[in-house]
């Protein structure tokens, strides 16, 4: 599932993105209202996180224009605590309203709730939960991996690492970041384990491990999943 974050404060946008990615969402970021509206209209997002105070076009204007064409779930974020802003936002068609500072964990919970509700109302839950990339299939529900129809056995960490990379294609992730994402910030270990796990995954899913078609090594930077 892909989420659009419309937020002009880079640190907040990156925090929201990081928490969403940890929970399995893919994210795009727009830094102003005009860009956010254009991206929201041109793409099929599962949900939009929309700040009110934005350059070029404020969140209320973006919300109003977006509601003319799409029923995508929208969560408004604002530093304003006035009741009138909440009433206005919900009246224009927002699904939820949160004030800053907010708990990232609570934001994730609300995102999941609104997406689930929207899926039930629209029947979108019938969507396949199998991620398919060329001959590779990753079944999120069953936590199974197949290559050209043949099931491959992966350990829990191998599966989590592969899924994270596959859900964020064409992006380079350092070993440090991957270690934090998959093993956790409090994990005790060596980031060299990332290299070991990548090699094991390649042994199981790649036809030629010397010329991988899925997980590429970007020398000096990390790894990238090629979509």
C-alpha positions as CSV (number, residue, x, y, z in Angstrom):
1,X,0.0,0.0,0.0
2,X,1.2,3.5,-0.9
3,X,0.6,6.6,1.2
4,X,1.1,10.2,0.2
5,X,2.6,12.6,2.9
6,X,2.0,16.3,2.1
7,X,4.2,18.1,4.6
8,X,6.6,21.1,4.2
9,X,8.7,20.4,7.3
10,X,11.2,17.9,6.1
11,X,12.0,16.4,9.6
12,X,8.3,15.7,10.3
13,X,7.8,14.3,6.8
14,X,10.7,12.0,7.2
15,X,9.6,10.9,10.6
16,X,6.1,10.0,9.3
17,X,7.7,8.2,6.3
18,X,10.0,6.2,8.6
19,X,7.2,5.0,10.8
20,X,5.0,4.1,7.8
21,X,7.8,2.2,6.1
22,X,8.5,0.2,9.3
23,X,4.8,-0.8,9.3
24,X,5.0,-2.0,5.7
25,X,3.7,1.1,3.8
26,X,5.4,2.7,0.8
27,X,5.5,6.5,0.9
28,X,5.7,9.5,-1.4
29,X,6.4,13.0,0.0
30,X,5.2,16.3,-1.4
31,X,6.6,19.5,0.1
32,X,3.8,22.0,-0.9
33,X,0.1,22.0,-1.6
34,X,0.3,22.3,-5.3
35,X,2.7,19.3,-5.7
36,X,0.6,17.3,-3.2
37,X,-2.6,17.9,-5.1
38,X,-1.0,17.0,-8.4
39,X,0.4,13.7,-7.0
40,X,-2.8,12.8,-5.2
41,X,-4.9,13.3,-8.4
42,X,-2.5,11.5,-10.7
43,X,-1.8,8.4,-8.5
44,X,-3.9,5.8,-6.6
45,X,-2.9,6.2,-3.0
46,X,-4.4,4.2,-0.1
47,X,-4.4,7.3,2.1
48,X,-3.2,10.9,2.2
49,X,-1.6,12.5,5.3
50,X,-2.2,16.2,4.7
51,X,-0.8,19.1,6.7
52,X,-2.9,22.3,6.8
53,X,-0.2,25.0,6.8
54,X,1.5,24.5,3.4
55,X,3.3,26.7,0.8
56,X,1.5,27.6,-2.4
57,X,-1.8,26.0,-1.5
58,X,-3.0,25.3,2.0
59,X,-4.3,21.9,3.2
60,X,-8.0,23.0,3.2
61,X,-7.8,24.0,-0.5
62,X,-6.0,20.8,-1.4
63,X,-8.7,18.8,0.5
64,X,-11.6,20.6,-1.1
65,X,-10.1,20.2,-4.6
66,X,-9.3,16.5,-4.0
67,X,-12.7,15.7,-2.7
68,X,-14.2,16.8,-6.1
69,X,-12.6,13.8,-7.7
70,X,-11.5,11.2,-5.2
71,X,-12.7,9.5,-2.0
72,X,-9.2,8.5,-0.8
73,X,-9.0,8.6,3.0
74,X,-7.4,11.8,4.3
75,X,-5.9,12.5,7.7
76,X,-5.4,16.3,8.4
77,X,-2.5,17.4,10.5
78,X,-2.2,20.8,12.1
79,X,-0.4,22.8,14.7
80,X,-3.6,24.6,15.3
81,X,-5.8,23.4,18.1
82,X,-8.8,25.6,17.5
83,X,-12.1,23.6,17.3
84,X,-13.1,25.6,14.2
85,X,-10.2,24.3,12.1
86,X,-11.2,20.7,13.0
87,X,-14.8,21.3,12.2
88,X,-13.8,23.0,8.9
89,X,-11.5,20.1,7.9
90,X,-14.0,17.4,8.7
91,X,-16.7,19.4,7.0
92,X,-14.7,19.5,3.8
93,X,-14.4,15.8,3.8
94,X,-11.4,14.8,5.9
95,X,-11.6,11.4,7.6
96,X,-9.6,12.4,10.6
97,X,-7.8,15.3,12.3
98,X,-4.7,15.3,14.5
99,X,-2.9,18.1,16.1
100,X,0.9,18.5,16.4
101,X,2.9,17.3,18.2
102,X,1.4,13.9,17.7
103,X,2.4,10.3,18.6
104,X,3.8,8.6,15.5
105,X,2.5,5.3,16.8
106,X,-1.0,6.8,17.1
107,X,-0.7,8.2,13.5
108,X,0.2,4.7,12.2
109,X,-2.8,3.2,14.1
110,X,-5.2,5.7,12.6
111,X,-3.8,5.2,9.1
112,X,-4.4,1.4,9.4
113,X,-7.9,2.0,10.8
114,X,-9.0,4.3,8.0
115,X,-7.5,2.1,5.3
116,X,-9.2,-0.9,6.7
117,X,-12.5,0.9,6.9
118,X,-12.2,2.2,3.4
119,X,-11.4,-1.3,2.1
120,X,-14.5,-2.7,3.8
121,X,-16.7,0.0,2.4
122,X,-15.4,-0.3,-1.2
123,X,-14.7,-4.0,-1.3
124,X,-11.0,-3.3,-1.9
125,X,-10.1,-6.1,0.6
126,X,-10.6,-8.5,-2.3
127,X,-7.3,-7.1,-3.6
128,X,-4.6,-9.7,-3.8
129,X,-2.1,-9.5,-0.9
130,X,0.6,-11.2,-3.0
131,X,3.4,-9.0,-4.2
132,X,4.5,-10.1,-7.7
133,X,7.8,-9.0,-9.3
134,X,8.5,-10.8,-12.5
135,X,8.9,-14.5,-11.5
136,X,9.1,-13.7,-7.7
137,X,5.9,-13.9,-5.6
138,X,5.8,-12.8,-1.9
139,X,2.6,-13.8,-0.1
140,X,2.2,-11.3,2.8
141,X,-0.5,-13.2,4.5
142,X,1.1,-16.6,4.4
143,X,4.6,-15.3,4.6
144,X,5.6,-17.5,1.7
145,X,8.0,-16.9,-1.2
146,X,7.8,-18.5,-4.6
147,X,10.2,-18.2,-7.6
148,X,8.6,-19.2,-10.9
149,X,5.9,-21.1,-9.0
150,X,8.3,-23.0,-6.8
151,X,8.2,-22.3,-3.1
152,X,11.5,-21.3,-1.4
153,X,12.0,-21.6,2.4
154,X,13.2,-18.4,4.0
155,X,13.9,-17.7,7.7
156,X,11.9,-15.1,9.4
157,X,14.6,-12.4,9.1
158,X,15.3,-13.4,5.5
159,X,11.6,-13.0,4.7
160,X,11.3,-9.6,6.5
161,X,14.4,-8.3,4.8
162,X,13.3,-9.4,1.3
163,X,9.7,-8.0,1.8
164,X,11.0,-4.6,3.0
165,X,13.3,-4.2,0.0
166,X,10.6,-5.4,-2.4
167,X,8.0,-3.0,-1.0
168,X,10.5,-0.2,-1.5
169,X,11.8,-0.8,-5.0
170,X,14.6,1.1,-6.7
171,X,15.7,2.8,-3.5
172,X,19.1,2.3,-2.0
173,X,19.3,1.3,1.7
174,X,22.5,1.2,3.7
175,X,23.4,-1.9,5.8
176,X,23.0,0.2,8.9
177,X,19.5,1.3,8.0
178,X,18.5,-2.3,7.0
179,X,19.8,-3.6,10.3
180,X,17.8,-1.0,12.2
181,X,14.6,-1.7,10.2
182,X,14.7,-5.5,10.4
183,X,16.6,-6.2,13.6
184,X,15.5,-3.1,15.5
185,X,17.3,-0.2,17.1
186,X,17.8,-2.2,20.4
187,X,19.1,-5.3,18.7
188,X,22.5,-6.6,19.6
189,X,24.6,-7.7,16.7
190,X,26.8,-6.7,13.8
191,X,25.6,-5.1,10.6
192,X,27.6,-7.7,8.8
193,X,24.7,-10.0,9.4
194,X,22.8,-7.9,6.8
195,X,25.4,-9.0,4.1
196,X,25.1,-12.6,5.2
197,X,21.3,-12.5,5.0
198,X,21.4,-10.8,1.6
199,X,23.6,-13.6,0.3
200,X,21.4,-16.3,1.7
201,X,18.3,-14.7,0.1
202,X,20.1,-14.5,-3.3
203,X,21.1,-18.2,-3.0
204,X,17.4,-18.9,-2.7
205,X,15.7,-16.6,-5.2
206,X,18.3,-15.6,-7.8
207,X,19.1,-17.7,-10.9
208,X,22.6,-16.3,-11.0
209,X,23.9,-14.9,-7.7
210,X,26.8,-13.2,-9.5
211,X,24.3,-11.3,-11.6
212,X,21.3,-10.8,-9.4
213,X,18.0,-9.7,-11.1
214,X,16.3,-8.7,-7.8
215,X,18.6,-7.5,-5.1
216,X,21.5,-5.4,-6.4
217,X,24.6,-4.3,-4.5
218,X,25.3,-0.5,-4.9
219,X,28.9,-0.4,-4.0
220,X,29.8,2.0,-1.1
221,X,26.1,2.7,-0.5
222,X,24.1,-0.5,0.2
223,X,21.4,-2.6,-1.5
224,X,18.6,-1.9,-3.9
225,X,15.7,-4.0,-5.1
226,X,15.2,-3.7,-8.8
227,X,11.6,-3.5,-9.8
